[in-house]
Amino acid sequence: MKNQVHSVTFGGIGGQGVLKASEIAGWAAMFDGYHVKKSEVHGMAQRGGSVESHLRFGKKVYSPLISAGGADVLVCFHHEEHPRLRTFLKKGGADLTEYLDRAEAAIDNPRYINTFLVGLLSAKLPIREAAWMKAIEAVFRAEFVPENKRVFLEGRRMAQS
């Protein structure tokens, strides 16, 4: 439903691809015709600092920031960041942290966990699959597109099963 504003909080630590995941989701929403706002908060002065990104999309979005209890979906890339980030999740929202261990077990290369989690996320949002594919093509260099699409679809299938 394009009238509703959808809010997603992404978080983890520097180097895990949190900002890339948020970028993919933002482009996918735009390619599907939504108005998008995104904000990044990162303590990445060095690799391993806390990173979070807020993404909101809908017919019209006025602010990129998600208040406590306002996120429809939480995509957490690191178990130790979860206690801090879960305050953003609204009651009844989807917490994808439960998939983190399964994601790590499902793929061979940990560099693709962010794309796998975006695939999981895609099954929870009203964005067409074609828009997600176009976003992956826009965000990654050509040589990385096929593997990212494959891993994305693997994550999407896991969420749908």
N, C-alpha and C positions, 0 to 999 in steps of 0.2 A: 504494500500500500504506500504510494508515494506521498501521501499527505502526512504520514507519521514521521517524526524525526527518530532515527535510529542512532544509538550511541554505543561506541566500542572503546574500551580501554585496553591498550597493549602495554605490557611491561616486562622487564627482565633486567639483565645487566649488559653493559657495553660489549659489543662483539657478537651478540646473539642474533642480530638481524631484526631487532624490534622495530626500528625506524623503517627498514625496507618492507617489513610486513604491513605496517601502517600505510606506506606509500602505495603498495599493491592494492590494498582495500580501497584507498581513496580514489585511485584511478579507475578501479572497477565500478565504483558507485557513479563517478562522473560519466564514464562510458555508457552507463545504463540510464543516464538522464537525470540523475539526482544533483541537487545543490550540495556541495561538500565543504566542510570546514575541518581543519586538522591543526593540532597543536603538539609540540614536542617539548618534553622536559627531560633534560639529560645531564647527569653528573658524570660525563664521560671524559673528564680531564685526563683520565687514564682508563685503559681497558679494564672492565670489571665494575665500573660505577653504575649506580641505578639509572635506568632509562625507562621513560614512559611516554606514550603518545596517546592522544585523545583524538578520536575520529567521530564526527557527527555528519549524518546525511539525511536528506528528506526533500520535500518540496521547497522549503525555505528554512535555512539554518542561520541563526543570528550570532551564535558564539561557538567556538570550537571546544571550550572547556566543559568537562563533565564534572558535576558536583558529586559529593559522596552520596551513594545510593542512587545514582542516575544512569549507570551503564547497563545496557541491555545484555551485553556480552563482555566477558573478561577473557583476554588472551594473555596468559602469563607464561613466560619462557623459562622461569627459574623458580623452583619450589621455595627458596628462601625469600623471594620477593612477594610471594603470595599473601602473607599476612598483612603487608602494607597496602597492597593493591585491592584486596577483596572488599575494602570499604567503599570502593567505587561501584560495586555491583548492586543493582537494585534487587529487591526481594522478588524471587521468581526468575531472575536473569540467568543466563547460561554461563557457567564457569567452565572454561575449556581446560583448566589446570588438571582435571581428572584424566585428560588424554595425554599429558606430558610424558609419562613413563611409556605408554603404549606407542607414542610417536617415536621416542628414542629407540625402542625395540624394533619398530617397523622399517626403519630406513638404515642404510649402510653408512652414509656420510652425514655426520652431525651438522655440517654446513647447510643442510637442507631442512632442518627442523622448522625453521621459520616458515618456509613455503608449505610444508606439511600442515602446520597449524593454521595457516591461511586457508588451506583446503578444507580443514575442519570448520573454520569460521564461515566459509562460503555456504555451507549447508544450513547455517542458522540465519542467514540474511536474505532479503528479497532482491538479490542481484542475480541477473541471468548468467549462466555459465560462460556464454560467449563474451560477456564484458570482462569476466575474470581472465579469460585467455588473452584478450586484447591487452589487459593491464600487465600481465606477465611479459608480453612482447614489448610493451613500452618501458618497463622498468629494468629488464635485464639485457645485457649484451647478447647478440644473436647466438653465440656459441653456448650460452647457458639456458636458452629458452626451452629446448626440448626436455632436458632433465627436470627443470623447474615445473613444467607443465605435467610431466609424469608424476612427480612427487605430490604436486597440488591435487591431482585427480585421485591419487591414493588416499590422501587425507580426507578428501570430500567423500569418497566411498566409505571410509571408516565411520564418518559422522552419520551417514545415511543408513548404515546397517544396524 
